[in-house]
Amino acid sequence: QVHLAESGGGSVQAGGSLRLSCAVSGSYGARNYCMVWLRQAPGKKREGVAGLDSDGSTFYADSVKGRFTISKDNAKNILYLEMHNLKPEDTAMYSCAADYCWWAVVAGLPAGDSASWGQGTQVTVSS
């Protein structure tokens, strides 16, 4: 069983930076898996922010390209989301998910039964 725990959220002014972390405990055995960051603002649908495939490929929503970077420290088993030049529209609850791939997020498909989710971390950007 895989457990995820996000941290690093907070309140910043527009133009600021934050780094979110998603600590992964447990494993899916020997197989590799995708991971994604998603966010949901009040009154809005959850949307994909960035994805990391098992082969190391990275993907980003158009709204965050050039500002956000997804990466994973495999030694520490932590997924990161570096966020720079934050905007008020980035305000949302950010969650990480494992065994949920970017292609599925973009296609609007739900996560499978094997996916794991963190509890989320709030990011608030003030103008």
C-alpha positions in Angstrom: 0.0 0.0 0.0 1.2 3.5 -0.9 0.7 6.5 1.3 1.3 10.1 0.3 1.8 13.2 2.5 2.0 16.7 1.0 3.7 19.6 2.7 5.1 23.0 1.8 2.0 25.0 1.1 1.4 28.4 2.5 0.5 32.0 1.8 2.7 34.1 -0.5 2.4 37.3 -2.5 2.2 37.4 -6.2 5.5 36.8 -7.8 6.7 34.6 -4.9 7.8 31.0 -4.8 6.9 27.8 -3.0 8.1 24.2 -3.1 5.6 21.5 -2.4 6.7 18.1 -1.3 4.9 14.8 -1.5 6.5 12.1 0.6 5.8 8.6 -0.7 5.8 5.6 1.7 5.2 2.1 0.6 5.5 0.8 -2.9 3.7 -0.8 -5.8 6.2 -3.7 -5.6 8.8 -3.7 -8.3 6.8 -1.8 -10.9 7.3 1.9 -11.7 4.4 4.3 -11.6 3.3 7.7 -12.7 2.7 10.6 -10.3 0.8 13.9 -10.8 0.1 17.1 -9.0 -3.5 18.4 -9.2 -5.2 21.4 -7.7 -8.7 22.5 -6.9 -9.8 26.0 -6.2 -13.0 26.8 -4.4 -16.0 26.4 -6.8 -13.8 25.0 -9.6 -13.1 21.6 -11.0 -9.9 19.8 -10.0 -7.3 20.3 -12.7 -4.0 18.7 -13.5 -0.9 20.9 -12.8 2.0 18.6 -13.7 2.8 15.0 -14.2 5.8 12.7 -14.0 5.7 9.5 -16.0 7.6 6.4 -14.9 10.2 7.0 -17.7 10.9 10.4 -16.3 8.9 12.4 -18.8 7.3 15.5 -17.4 4.2 17.3 -18.4 2.6 20.6 -17.4 -0.7 22.4 -17.8 -0.3 25.4 -20.1 -1.1 27.8 -17.3 2.0 26.8 -15.3 4.5 26.0 -18.0 7.7 27.9 -17.5 6.8 28.6 -13.8 6.4 25.2 -12.2 8.8 22.2 -12.2 7.9 18.7 -11.2 10.7 16.4 -10.1 11.3 13.4 -7.9 14.1 12.4 -5.6 14.0 8.7 -5.9 16.5 8.2 -3.1 14.2 10.0 -0.6 11.1 9.0 -2.4 9.7 12.5 -2.5 7.9 14.2 -5.3 8.4 17.9 -5.6 6.6 20.8 -7.3 8.7 24.0 -7.5 6.5 26.9 -8.1 7.8 30.3 -9.1 6.2 33.6 -10.2 3.1 32.6 -8.4 -0.2 34.3 -9.4 -3.4 34.8 -7.5 -5.0 32.3 -9.9 -2.7 29.6 -8.6 -4.5 29.7 -5.3 -5.9 26.2 -4.6 -5.6 23.1 -2.6 -2.8 21.1 -4.2 -2.7 17.3 -4.0 -0.4 14.6 -5.3 -1.4 11.3 -6.6 0.5 8.1 -7.4 -0.2 5.6 -10.1 -2.3 8.2 -11.9 -0.8 9.3 -15.2 -0.9 12.7 -16.9 -2.4 11.2 -20.0 -5.4 10.0 -17.9 -5.7 13.4 -16.2 -5.7 15.2 -19.5 -8.2 12.7 -20.9 -10.5 13.4 -18.0 -10.3 9.8 -16.8 -10.7 9.0 -13.1 -7.8 7.5 -11.2 -7.9 3.7 -11.0 -8.4 1.7 -7.9 -4.6 1.4 -7.4 -4.1 5.1 -7.2 -3.1 6.7 -3.9 -3.8 10.3 -2.8 -2.4 12.7 -0.3 -4.4 14.9 1.9 -3.5 18.1 0.1 -1.7 21.3 1.0 -3.2 24.8 0.6 -1.5 27.4 -1.5 -2.8 31.0 -1.3 -1.4 33.7 -3.5 -2.3 37.3 -2.7 -2.1 40.2 -5.2 
